[in-house]
Amino acid sequence: MQVMDDIDFRILRTLQSKGNLNAADVSKHVGLSQSPVWRRIARMEEDGIIKDRPVILDPKKLGFETVVFVRIKLSAHGRQSIEEFAIKAAKVPEIQVVQLLMGEIDFRLRVIVRDLDHFYELMNRELVTLPGVQEIQSSVLLHEYKNTRALPV
């Protein structure tokens, strides 16, 4: 991996704020011609610095009105139990994020559903059947003031 300079960071900031831009558009924002910008982007993708440029959908326009944060405590804490839970949880489409935590709670899940009835159905059909679940706590998101994956580069 090469040392990054100010232009690399300007490219990253531009792509984080406007991920759908091509190299020609990015070059206008960072003050460098298209070819060197394209090479820098390709290098950062090859180095794994730029992981992806996803399409971001509006969940509400697709009928997903409710976000629930679910905290899971497992009955066993061995490596196999943790991995088995994580693998099964990651396969549930409504579960957007599976995070292993240190502390009283073992996992935190970010779940997106149409409404609370959908969540109730999902909990009974999927969450309580996940391997090793001892305890489930959930909190419904009321309002989101900030949601970004942008890094402060």
C-alpha positions as CSV (number, residue, x, y, z in Angstrom):
1,M,0.0,0.0,0.0
2,Q,1.4,3.4,-1.0
3,V,1.5,6.4,1.2
4,M,-1.6,8.6,0.8
5,D,-1.4,12.3,0.1
6,D,-3.8,15.2,0.3
7,I,-5.2,14.5,-3.2
8,D,-6.0,10.9,-2.2
9,F,-7.9,12.3,0.8
10,R,-9.7,14.8,-1.3
11,I,-10.7,12.0,-3.7
12,L,-12.0,9.9,-0.7
13,R,-14.0,12.9,0.7
14,T,-15.5,13.5,-2.7
15,L,-16.5,9.8,-3.2
16,Q,-17.9,9.6,0.3
17,S,-20.2,12.5,-0.3
18,K,-21.0,11.7,-3.9
19,G,-20.3,8.0,-4.5
20,N,-21.9,7.8,-7.9
21,L,-19.4,10.1,-9.6
22,N,-17.0,8.8,-12.3
23,A,-13.3,9.7,-12.5
24,A,-14.0,12.7,-14.8
25,D,-16.5,14.1,-12.3
26,V,-14.2,13.5,-9.3
27,S,-11.3,15.1,-11.2
28,K,-13.3,18.4,-11.4
29,H,-13.8,18.3,-7.6
30,V,-10.2,17.6,-6.7
31,G,-8.4,19.7,-9.3
32,L,-6.5,16.9,-11.0
33,S,-7.0,15.5,-14.5
34,Q,-9.1,12.4,-15.2
35,S,-6.4,9.8,-15.8
36,P,-4.4,10.3,-12.6
37,V,-7.7,10.4,-10.6
38,W,-8.8,7.1,-12.2
39,R,-5.4,5.5,-11.4
40,R,-5.6,6.7,-7.8
41,I,-9.1,5.4,-7.4
42,A,-8.1,2.1,-8.9
43,R,-5.1,1.8,-6.6
44,M,-7.2,2.6,-3.5
45,E,-9.8,0.0,-4.6
46,E,-6.9,-2.5,-5.1
47,D,-5.5,-1.7,-1.7
48,G,-8.9,-2.2,-0.1
49,I,-9.2,1.4,1.0
50,I,-12.3,1.9,-1.2
51,K,-14.4,-1.2,-0.4
52,D,-17.5,-0.5,-2.4
53,R,-19.7,2.3,-3.8
54,P,-23.2,0.9,-3.0
55,V,-26.6,2.1,-4.2
56,I,-28.5,3.5,-1.2
57,L,-32.2,2.9,-1.2
58,D,-34.8,4.9,0.7
59,P,-36.3,2.4,3.2
60,K,-39.5,4.4,3.8
61,K,-40.3,4.7,0.1
62,L,-40.0,0.9,0.0
63,G,-42.3,0.4,3.0
64,F,-39.7,-0.1,5.7
65,E,-40.8,2.4,8.3
66,T,-39.4,0.9,11.5
67,V,-35.8,0.3,12.8
68,V,-35.4,-1.8,15.9
69,F,-32.1,-2.3,17.8
70,V,-32.0,-5.8,19.3
71,R,-29.6,-6.8,22.0
72,I,-29.0,-10.5,22.4
73,K,-27.4,-12.3,25.3
74,L,-26.3,-15.9,24.5
75,S,-26.5,-18.8,26.9
76,A,-23.0,-20.0,26.0
77,H,-20.0,-17.9,25.1
78,G,-17.6,-20.3,23.3
79,R,-16.2,-19.5,20.0
80,Q,-18.4,-22.0,18.2
81,S,-21.6,-20.5,19.8
82,I,-20.7,-17.0,18.8
83,E,-19.8,-17.9,15.2
84,E,-22.9,-20.1,14.8
85,F,-25.2,-17.3,16.1
86,A,-23.5,-14.7,13.9
87,I,-23.7,-16.8,10.7
88,K,-27.4,-17.6,11.2
89,A,-28.3,-14.0,12.2
90,A,-26.5,-12.6,9.1
91,K,-28.7,-14.7,6.8
92,V,-31.9,-13.0,8.0
93,P,-32.7,-10.3,5.4
94,E,-34.3,-7.9,7.8
95,I,-31.2,-7.9,10.0
96,Q,-28.9,-5.2,8.5
97,V,-26.1,-5.2,11.1
98,V,-24.8,-7.9,13.3
99,Q,-22.2,-6.7,15.9
100,L,-20.4,-8.7,18.6
101,L,-20.0,-6.6,21.7
102,M,-17.9,-6.9,24.9
103,G,-19.9,-6.5,28.1
104,E,-23.3,-7.7,29.4
105,I,-24.8,-8.0,26.0
106,D,-23.2,-10.3,23.4
107,F,-24.7,-9.0,20.1
108,R,-26.4,-5.9,18.8
109,L,-28.6,-6.2,15.7
110,R,-30.0,-3.4,13.6
111,V,-33.3,-4.7,12.2
112,I,-35.4,-3.0,9.6
113,V,-39.1,-3.9,9.3
114,R,-42.3,-2.5,7.8
115,D,-43.9,-1.9,11.2
116,L,-44.1,-3.4,14.7
117,D,-46.4,-6.2,13.6
118,H,-43.6,-7.2,11.1
119,F,-41.1,-7.1,13.9
120,Y,-43.3,-9.2,16.2
121,E,-43.6,-11.8,13.4
122,L,-39.8,-11.7,12.7
123,M,-39.0,-12.1,16.4
124,N,-41.2,-15.1,16.7
125,R,-40.2,-16.7,13.4
126,E,-36.5,-15.9,13.4
127,L,-34.9,-14.1,16.4
128,V,-36.0,-16.5,19.1
129,T,-35.0,-19.5,17.0
130,L,-31.4,-18.3,16.5
131,P,-28.9,-20.6,18.2
132,G,-28.0,-20.0,21.8
133,V,-30.3,-17.1,22.5
134,Q,-30.9,-16.6,26.2
135,E,-32.3,-13.1,26.3
136,I,-33.6,-10.5,23.9
137,Q,-34.0,-6.8,24.5
138,S,-35.2,-4.4,21.8
139,S,-35.5,-0.6,21.3
140,V,-37.4,1.1,18.6
141,L,-35.7,3.9,16.8
142,L,-37.8,7.1,17.1
143,H,-35.7,9.5,15.1
144,E,-32.3,9.4,13.4
145,Y,-30.4,12.7,13.6
146,K,-27.3,11.4,11.8
147,N,-26.5,8.2,9.9
148,T,-23.3,8.0,7.9
149,R,-20.6,5.6,7.1
150,A,-18.3,8.5,6.0
151,L,-15.0,8.5,7.8
152,P,-13.5,11.8,8.9
153,V,-10.6,11.8,6.4
